[in-house]
């Protein structure tokens, strides 16, 4: 069979891969998108971002019903129909994946379903159901993502030991669930299962959960977890696990003391590893770092001139929107434009209860790097909108460069923080000052006002909170 020739081949159809393929097609390039799964969208759409947010939304409806009792509105105990809940979740994934496929077709992007394997720096072999197909390309963009990490000591071959992939399938609601890892995946899925009725014990080896977030922003999330979970154990390590009948026996080590407990299921959420195996990259000039991620420069170029890498496989923060941005940068570089991943403001969002989001410089980073900043805060207890839906536990804060008054970072914890952080991203990206935010009229009553009032607090005249006047 004659090889297919194309200008760009994209391997992997996640949010980085399909964003790159679509953008390249929009710029007039001939593009082939290769995906080994039968559905498009990658891990984020099918086994990560989207299904987890769907389940978090379902869980939030239960939490809202419980909280309404103190407002004088009482509902009966929730009844969870797991097959119906799974079907609803799957319908969302199917609709989105189908939409990606339709957009590819409308743009003229050829989609090949099969496993891609690099024969050399200019040839990709695609193993399809119809046999092997060879693709000759000018440039390749690798966007194959990552997978949940499973330490060898935890890999018992027992389905009761889950990664996020299995946890999102929601096979049952275990009575006792152990979550190993206090990062965003462990916290989000722990929240789902705890709300659905599991007694959740979360263990974290470090001395705090959500280690990347500032402590004052993480505090309301920690408070919720301690209330919703059976227990949150910090500075605790899991030694080993073993199958014990229909349960998992787990050995813990905390402060030099060892103990064993039994759990119905265990969720291992200790990070992610690169999907770099069995790609044939040893036949190219692509190189890897010590963790198995592909080396790239600020233009997303690998050490092979013909090959680019984006998203999780390229390391760094493993976020879908980072992958999408990197995909556009790679395409622009291929198209001859002067583009690079430099000084990009990358927001992070944790969809816990309450949500937590930040962008730009954090207060912890500023202290670690010796960067002088002024910090302006606005507590949501002073927000009429937050009080109106009974969630005053939030906080909005700005990190401001003292001399220029430029916004260096924004952090928000509270209901809907993931939506609010976009204004912070724009402020940091555009080099806005605290005065810019303070003078921009925000609608009342909204949570967006907390950003304006945090800026006003910097000048000592926030309407709804009393702060010391700036001298």
C-alpha positions as CSV (number, residue, x, y, z in Angstrom):
1,X,0.0,0.0,0.0
2,X,1.3,3.4,-1.0
3,X,2.1,5.7,1.9
4,X,-0.2,8.6,2.6
5,X,1.5,12.0,2.4
6,X,0.6,14.9,4.6
7,X,2.0,18.1,5.9
8,X,1.2,17.5,9.6
9,X,0.4,14.3,11.4
10,X,-1.0,14.7,15.0
11,X,-0.7,11.6,17.2
12,X,-3.3,11.7,19.9
13,X,-6.8,13.4,19.9
14,X,-7.0,14.9,23.4
15,X,-7.5,18.6,24.0
16,X,-3.9,19.3,22.8
17,X,-4.1,17.0,19.8
18,X,-7.4,18.0,18.3
19,X,-6.8,21.7,19.1
20,X,-3.5,21.5,17.1
21,X,-5.1,19.5,14.3
22,X,-8.0,21.9,13.9
23,X,-5.8,25.0,14.1
24,X,-3.4,23.6,11.5
25,X,-6.4,22.9,9.2
26,X,-7.7,26.4,9.8
27,X,-4.3,27.7,8.6
28,X,-4.6,25.7,5.4
29,X,-2.4,22.7,6.3
30,X,-3.1,19.2,5.2
31,X,-3.6,17.3,8.5
32,X,-4.0,13.7,9.6
33,X,-5.2,13.0,13.2
34,X,-4.3,9.6,14.6
35,X,-6.1,8.2,17.6
36,X,-5.7,4.6,19.0
37,X,-9.1,4.7,20.8
38,X,-12.4,4.4,19.0
39,X,-13.6,7.7,20.3
40,X,-11.9,11.1,20.0
41,X,-11.2,13.5,22.9
42,X,-8.5,11.7,24.8
43,X,-8.2,11.1,28.5
44,X,-9.6,14.5,29.4
45,X,-12.9,14.1,27.6
46,X,-13.4,10.4,28.2
47,X,-11.6,9.4,31.4
48,X,-10.7,12.6,33.2
49,X,-11.8,16.2,33.2
50,X,-15.3,15.9,31.8
51,X,-16.6,12.7,33.6
52,X,-15.2,13.9,36.9
53,X,-16.9,17.2,36.6
54,X,-20.2,15.5,35.7
55,X,-20.0,13.4,38.8
56,X,-19.0,16.4,40.9
57,X,-22.1,18.2,39.6
58,X,-24.2,15.2,40.5
59,X,-22.7,15.1,44.0
60,X,-23.2,18.8,44.4
61,X,-26.9,18.4,43.9
62,X,-27.0,16.1,46.9
63,X,-24.9,18.5,49.0
64,X,-27.2,21.4,48.0
65,X,-30.3,19.4,49.1
66,X,-28.7,18.6,52.4
67,X,-27.7,22.2,53.0
68,X,-31.2,23.5,52.2
69,X,-32.5,22.1,55.5
70,X,-31.1,25.0,57.4
71,X,-32.9,27.4,55.1
72,X,-36.3,25.7,55.9
73,X,-36.5,23.5,52.8
74,X,-36.2,19.7,53.5
75,X,-35.9,16.9,51.0
76,X,-35.9,13.2,51.6
77,X,-32.7,11.1,51.7
78,X,-31.2,10.8,48.2
79,X,-31.6,7.6,46.2
80,X,-28.8,6.9,43.7
81,X,-29.5,4.9,40.6
82,X,-26.0,4.0,39.6
83,X,-26.8,2.6,36.1
84,X,-28.8,5.7,35.3
85,X,-26.1,8.0,36.6
86,X,-23.5,6.2,34.6
87,X,-25.7,6.4,31.5
88,X,-26.1,10.2,32.0
89,X,-22.4,10.6,32.3
90,X,-21.7,8.5,29.2
91,X,-24.2,10.5,27.2
92,X,-22.2,13.7,27.9
93,X,-19.0,12.0,26.8
94,X,-20.6,10.6,23.6
95,X,-22.1,13.9,22.7
96,X,-18.7,15.8,23.1
97,X,-16.7,13.1,21.4
98,X,-19.1,13.0,18.4
99,X,-18.9,16.8,18.3
100,X,-15.1,16.6,18.0
101,X,-15.5,14.2,15.2
102,X,-17.9,16.4,13.3
103,X,-15.6,19.4,13.7
104,X,-12.7,17.3,12.3
105,X,-14.9,16.4,9.3
106,X,-16.0,20.0,8.7
107,X,-12.4,21.1,8.7
108,X,-11.1,18.4,6.3
109,X,-9.0,16.8,9.0
110,X,-8.5,13.1,8.1
111,X,-9.0,10.9,11.2
112,X,-7.2,7.6,11.4
113,X,-8.2,5.2,14.1
114,X,-5.2,3.0,15.1
115,X,-2.0,2.9,17.0
116,X,0.8,5.1,15.7
117,X,4.4,3.9,15.7
118,X,7.3,6.0,14.4
119,X,9.3,4.0,11.8
120,X,11.7,7.0,11.5
121,X,11.7,10.8,11.8
122,X,9.4,11.2,8.8
123,X,7.3,8.1,8.8
124,X,4.5,7.0,11.0
125,X,3.1,3.5,10.8
126,X,-0.6,3.3,11.9
127,X,-1.9,-0.1,12.8
128,X,-5.6,0.0,12.0
129,X,-8.4,-2.7,12.0
130,X,-7.9,-2.8,8.2
131,X,-4.2,-3.4,8.5
132,X,-1.1,-1.2,8.5
133,X,-1.0,2.2,6.9
134,X,2.1,4.3,6.5
135,X,2.0,8.1,6.7
136,X,4.8,10.3,5.3
137,X,4.8,13.7,6.9
138,X,6.7,17.0,7.0
139,X,6.1,17.5,10.7
140,X,4.6,15.4,13.5
141,X,3.0,16.6,16.7
142,X,3.0,14.1,19.5
143,X,0.0,14.5,21.9
144,X,-0.4,11.1,23.5
145,X,-0.9,12.4,27.0
146,X,-0.3,10.6,30.3
147,X,-1.8,7.8,32.4
148,X,-2.4,7.4,36.2
149,X,0.7,6.3,38.0
150,X,0.4,3.0,39.8
151,X,3.4,2.2,42.1
152,X,4.5,-1.4,41.8
153,X,3.7,-2.1,45.5
154,X,0.1,-1.1,45.0
155,X,-0.4,-3.0,41.7
156,X,-2.1,-6.1,43.0
157,X,-4.0,-7.0,39.9
158,X,-7.1,-6.6,42.0
159,X,-10.0,-4.4,40.6
160,X,-10.6,-3.1,44.1
161,X,-7.4,-1.1,43.8
162,X,-8.4,1.7,41.4
163,X,-6.9,4.6,39.6
164,X,-8.9,7.6,38.5
165,X,-9.9,5.7,35.4
166,X,-11.7,2.9,37.2
167,X,-13.0,5.3,39.9
168,X,-14.9,7.3,37.2
169,X,-16.6,4.1,36.0
170,X,-18.5,4.2,39.3
171,X,-19.1,0.4,39.5
172,X,-20.4,0.7,43.1
173,X,-20.3,2.9,46.1
174,X,-17.9,1.2,48.6
175,X,-18.7,1.5,52.2
176,X,-15.1,2.1,53.1
177,X,-12.8,3.9,50.6
178,X,-9.1,4.7,51.0
179,X,-7.8,7.6,48.8
180,X,-4.0,7.7,48.6
181,X,-2.9,11.2,47.5
182,X,-4.1,14.6,48.5
183,X,-3.7,16.3,45.1
184,X,-6.6,17.5,43.0
185,X,-7.5,14.1,41.7
186,X,-7.7,12.5,45.1
187,X,-9.6,15.4,46.5
188,X,-12.1,15.7,43.7
189,X,-12.9,12.0,43.5
190,X,-12.9,11.7,47.3
191,X,-15.5,14.4,47.4
192,X,-17.7,12.5,44.9
193,X,-17.6,9.2,46.7
194,X,-18.0,10.8,50.2
195,X,-21.1,12.6,49.0
196,X,-22.5,9.4,47.5
197,X,-22.1,7.7,50.8
198,X,-18.7,6.2,51.2
199,X,-16.7,6.6,54.4
200,X,-13.6,8.1,52.9
201,X,-10.1,8.1,54.5
202,X,-7.6,10.2,52.6
203,X,-3.9,9.9,53.3
204,X,-1.2,12.2,52.1
205,X,2.6,11.8,52.7
206,X,3.2,15.5,52.8
207,X,2.1,17.8,55.6
208,X,-0.7,19.4,53.6
209,X,-3.2,18.6,50.9
210,X,-3.2,20.5,47.5
211,X,0.4,21.3,48.0
212,X,0.6,23.7,45.0
213,X,-2.0,26.1,46.5
214,X,-1.4,28.8,49.0
215,X,-2.4,27.7,52.6
216,X,-5.0,30.4,53.1
217,X,-6.8,29.4,49.9
218,X,-6.6,25.7,50.6
219,X,-8.0,26.2,54.2
220,X,-11.7,26.1,53.3
221,X,-11.2,23.0,51.1
222,X,-9.4,21.3,54.0
223,X,-12.2,22.3,56.4
224,X,-14.8,20.8,54.0
225,X,-12.8,17.6,53.6
226,X,-12.4,17.1,57.3
227,X,-16.1,17.4,57.7
228,X,-17.2,15.3,54.6
229,X,-14.5,12.6,54.9
230,X,-14.2,10.1,57.7
231,X,-10.6,11.1,58.2
232,X,-7.8,13.1,56.6
233,X,-4.4,11.9,57.5
234,X,-1.3,13.9,56.7
235,X,2.4,12.8,57.0
236,X,1.1,9.3,56.4
237,X,2.7,6.8,54.0
238,X,1.2,3.6,52.7
239,X,3.7,0.7,53.1
240,X,2.1,-2.2,51.2
241,X,-1.2,-3.6,50.3
242,X,-2.6,-7.1,49.9
243,X,-5.8,-8.8,49.1
244,X,-7.8,-10.0,52.1
245,X,-10.9,-11.8,50.9
246,X,-13.2,-9.2,49.4
247,X,-11.2,-6.3,50.9
248,X,-7.8,-4.7,50.6
249,X,-5.4,-4.9,53.6
250,X,-3.4,-1.7,53.8
251,X,-0.3,-1.0,56.0
252,X,0.2,2.6,57.1
253,X,3.3,4.3,58.5
254,X,2.8,7.5,60.4
255,X,5.3,9.1,62.8
256,X,7.2,5.8,62.9
257,X,4.1,3.8,63.9
258,X,2.7,1.1,61.7
259,X,-0.9,-0.2,61.6
260,X,-3.1,-2.2,59.3
261,X,-6.7,-1.5,58.1
262,X,-9.2,-3.1,55.7
263,X,-10.9,-1.2,52.9
264,X,-13.5,-2.2,50.4
265,X,-11.8,-0.2,47.7
266,X,-8.6,1.8,47.3
267,X,-8.1,4.8,45.0
268,X,-4.5,5.4,44.1
269,X,-4.1,9.1,43.1
270,X,-0.4,9.7,43.4
271,X,0.3,11.4,40.1
272,X,0.5,10.6,36.4
273,X,3.2,9.1,34.1
274,X,4.0,9.7,30.5
275,X,2.4,7.6,27.7
276,X,5.8,7.2,26.0
277,X,6.0,3.5,25.7
278,X,5.7,1.6,22.4
279,X,5.7,4.7,20.1
280,X,8.8,3.8,18.2
281,X,10.5,7.0,19.3
282,X,13.8,5.2,19.6
283,X,13.8,5.3,15.8
284,X,13.8,9.1,15.9
285,X,16.1,11.7,17.5
286,X,13.5,12.4,20.2
287,X,15.0,12.4,23.8
288,X,13.4,12.1,27.2
289,X,13.9,13.5,30.7
290,X,14.5,11.3,33.8
291,X,10.8,10.9,34.4
292,X,10.1,9.7,30.9
293,X,8.6,12.9,29.4
294,X,9.7,14.2,26.1
295,X,12.3,17.0,26.0
296,X,10.9,20.1,24.3
297,X,12.0,23.8,24.1
298,X,9.8,26.8,24.4
299,X,8.6,26.3,20.8
300,X,7.5,22.7,21.6
301,X,10.2,21.4,19.4
302,X,11.8,18.1,20.4
303,X,15.4,17.1,19.7
304,X,14.2,15.8,16.4
305,X,13.7,18.7,13.9
306,X,10.6,17.1,12.4
307,X,8.8,16.3,15.6
308,X,7.0,18.4,18.1
309,X,5.5,17.4,21.5
310,X,2.7,19.0,23.4
311,X,0.6,18.4,26.5
312,X,1.2,15.9,29.2
313,X,3.8,13.9,27.2
314,X,5.9,17.1,27.2
315,X,5.9,17.3,31.0
316,X,5.4,20.4,33.1
317,X,2.0,21.0,34.7
318,X,-0.4,18.4,33.4
319,X,-3.4,20.5,32.4
320,X,-5.7,20.2,29.4
321,X,-5.7,23.9,28.7
322,X,-1.9,23.9,28.8
323,X,-2.0,21.2,26.1
324,X,-4.3,23.2,23.9
325,X,-2.1,26.3,24.2
326,X,1.0,24.3,23.4
327,X,-0.7,22.8,20.4
328,X,-1.4,26.2,18.9
329,X,2.2,27.2,19.5
330,X,3.5,24.1,17.8
331,X,1.3,24.8,14.8
332,X,2.3,28.4,14.6
333,X,6.0,27.5,14.7
334,X,5.5,24.9,11.9
335,X,3.7,27.6,9.9
336,X,6.7,29.9,10.2
337,X,5.4,32.2,12.8
338,X,7.4,33.6,15.8
339,X,5.6,31.8,18.6
340,X,6.8,30.4,21.9
341,X,5.6,29.2,25.3
342,X,7.1,32.1,27.2
343,X,5.4,34.1,30.0
344,X,2.1,32.3,29.5
345,X,-0.3,32.8,32.4
346,X,-1.5,29.3,33.1
347,X,-4.5,29.0,35.5
348,X,-5.1,26.0,37.8
349,X,-8.5,24.9,39.0
350,X,-9.4,22.3,41.6
351,X,-13.1,21.4,41.4
352,X,-13.5,20.5,45.1
353,X,-16.2,21.9,47.4
354,X,-15.5,24.8,47.5
355,X,-13.6,25.3,44.2
356,X,-10.0,26.6,44.3
357,X,-8.3,28.5,41.5
358,X,-5.2,30.5,41.0
359,X,-3.0,32.0,38.2
360,X,0.3,33.8,37.9
361,X,2.5,34.1,41.0
362,X,1.3,32.5,44.2
363,X,2.2,33.9,47.6
364,X,4.1,30.8,48.5
365,X,6.2,31.2,45.3
366,X,6.8,34.8,46.0
367,X,8.2,34.0,49.5
368,X,10.3,31.1,48.1
369,X,11.8,33.3,45.4
370,X,12.2,36.4,47.6
371,X,9.9,38.5,45.4
372,X,8.4,41.4,47.2
373,X,4.6,41.6,46.8
374,X,1.7,43.3,48.4
375,X,-1.3,41.1,49.1
376,X,-4.8,42.4,49.0
377,X,-7.6,40.1,50.2
378,X,-11.4,40.3,50.2
379,X,-13.3,37.8,52.4
380,X,-16.5,36.4,50.9
381,X,-18.2,36.7,54.3
382,X,-18.5,40.4,53.2
383,X,-20.1,39.4,49.8
384,X,-23.9,39.7,49.6
385,X,-23.9,37.3,46.7
386,X,-21.9,34.7,48.6
387,X,-24.2,35.0,51.6
388,X,-27.3,34.8,49.4
389,X,-26.5,31.2,48.4
390,X,-25.1,30.4,51.8
391,X,-21.4,30.0,50.9
392,X,-19.4,32.8,52.7
393,X,-16.3,30.7,53.2
394,X,-14.5,32.0,50.1
395,X,-11.6,34.4,49.7
396,X,-10.3,36.4,46.8
397,X,-6.7,37.7,46.9
398,X,-4.4,39.7,44.6
399,X,-0.6,39.7,44.5
400,X,0.5,43.1,43.5
401,X,3.9,44.5,42.6
402,X,4.4,47.3,45.1
403,X,6.2,49.8,42.8
404,X,4.1,49.4,39.6
405,X,0.9,48.2,41.2
406,X,0.8,45.5,38.5
407,X,-1.2,42.4,39.2
408,X,1.3,39.4,39.4
409,X,-1.1,36.7,40.6
410,X,-4.7,36.0,41.6
411,X,-6.1,33.4,43.9
412,X,-9.7,32.5,44.6
413,X,-11.4,29.9,46.7
414,X,-15.1,29.6,46.8
415,X,-18.2,28.7,44.9
416,X,-17.5,29.0,41.1
417,X,-13.9,30.0,41.5
418,X,-13.1,28.1,38.4
419,X,-15.2,30.5,36.3
420,X,-14.0,33.6,38.1
421,X,-10.3,33.0,37.6
422,X,-10.5,33.9,33.9
423,X,-10.6,37.6,34.9
424,X,-7.4,37.1,36.9
425,X,-5.7,35.4,33.9
426,X,-6.7,38.4,31.7
427,X,-5.4,40.9,34.4
428,X,-2.0,39.1,34.7
429,X,-1.6,38.6,30.9
430,X,-2.5,42.2,30.0
431,X,-0.3,43.7,32.8
432,X,-3.3,45.2,34.4
433,X,-2.8,47.2,37.6
434,X,-4.8,47.1,40.8
435,X,-6.3,50.5,39.8
436,X,-7.5,48.9,36.5
437,X,-9.5,46.3,38.5
438,X,-10.7,48.8,41.1
439,X,-12.0,51.2,38.5
440,X,-13.7,48.5,36.3
441,X,-17.4,48.5,37.3
442,X,-18.5,45.0,38.3
443,X,-22.2,44.1,38.4
444,X,-23.9,43.8,41.8
445,X,-24.6,41.4,43.4
446,X,-22.1,39.0,41.9
447,X,-19.0,37.1,43.1
448,X,-17.0,39.0,40.4
449,X,-17.2,42.0,42.7
450,X,-14.8,40.3,45.1
451,X,-12.0,40.9,42.5
452,X,-12.9,44.6,42.3
453,X,-13.2,44.9,46.1
454,X,-9.9,43.1,46.6
455,X,-8.3,45.7,44.4
456,X,-10.1,48.5,46.3
457,X,-8.8,47.0,49.5
458,X,-5.3,47.5,48.3
459,X,-6.0,51.2,48.3
460,X,-7.8,51.1,51.6
461,X,-11.3,51.9,50.4
462,X,-13.1,48.6,49.8
463,X,-16.8,49.4,50.4
464,X,-17.8,46.1,52.1
465,X,-14.8,45.5,54.3
466,X,-12.8,47.7,56.6
467,X,-9.1,47.8,55.8
468,X,-6.2,49.9,57.0
469,X,-5.8,52.9,54.8
470,X,-2.8,52.8,52.4
471,X,-0.2,55.5,53.4
